[in-house]
């Protein structure tokens, strides 16, 4: 998990100790102590007319934007998105982790009726939704919301004002967020998310909240926060409407016999006739459904990918992300790891091993931001710093068996 230190800064602590300052923050939750950067107030005055023309009420404008100051840290976040140059097996091991598999089984147990209802209504497999939920918000862990999310209005205001490449996009998303408040679906204080404005259990952007979100729990409002019903039901709807998800089809399969296989989409029956079989030896359950061959790395596992793999990819346009989500969903439901290993790969650490690694790193002076077995950017940075100090190359931030073995030697 990525830990935010903003709430632990001395300035923030001092403000919260001051009743007067705390009162000011509550009255105007987005007011900052520093003056607005040059040009912001001018932009805000011009944006006001555009927002009101889009139907935003004067009351909502004053409530949200009247005393807002831009969150200038978003520009640093944009520039400094952590790049750890993970190989695909490292990427998958980190996301398809022991912690997520165990927590996913628990989340399914707690929400069995909800997932059964979504499968009836939309035909979206529970494994896919569980995996999205686990990767996007650690199954709705409130600590993620509390410690790792920021108010979205100051972030979106900064981007809409001063991000020249996509200013129109950010202005539109800021107006969408204002519409959500206008409709009474949420409050500015509740709307905390990523630096880019994605919020809740499955990290909705305001546009998705407005146009795809639905009141799945029947409480009279649409919300990605709180109970997971709206978030998961609406995410299933997103996969159907925007990802063109096929009801009742699996995302695809690891296969054998792919060497020399032709490209393009063919039915599973046609792939079988060409000598391609499932790696686990079972039959393809829907021989007339179509799939495409994908071999991510020569010598590694090969996959036949159906339309639902690409539906998941519509959520995040990365093949590696989609494969990690689809595989995590299978693992939560009891499937084994991939049968053919990736070249040069090693098995993923168990939950106990990750916790041991985090504990040893922390004792050695490399702060992992916690020892709960979840590997986020803080843990990866601590690992990379440790690798650099110890001369372990490449210093790639991947915490695997080699790093753990070296940490054990050092103790």
Buried (B, 14 or more C-beta within 10 A) or exposed (E): BBBBEEEEEEEBEEBEEEEEBEEBBEEBBBEBEEEBBEEBEEBBEEBBEBBBEBEBBEEBBEBBBBBBBBBBBBBEBEEEEEEBEBBBBBBBBBBBBBBBBBBBBEBBEEBEEBBEBBBEEBBBBBBBBBBBBBBBBBBBBEEBBEBBBBBBBBBBBBBBBBBEEEBEBBBBBBBBBBBBBBEEBBEBEBBBBBBBBBBBBBBBBBBBBBEBBEBBBEEEBBBBBBBBBBBBBBBBBBBBBBBEBBEEBBBBBBBBBBEEBEEEEBBBBBBBEBEBBBBEEEEBEBEEBBBBBBBBBEEBBBBBBBBBBBBBBBBBEEBBBBBBBBBBBBBBBEBEBBEBBBEEBBEBBBBEBBBBBBEBBBEBEBBBBBBBBBBBBBBBBBBBBBBEEBEBEEBBBBBBEEBBEBBEEEE
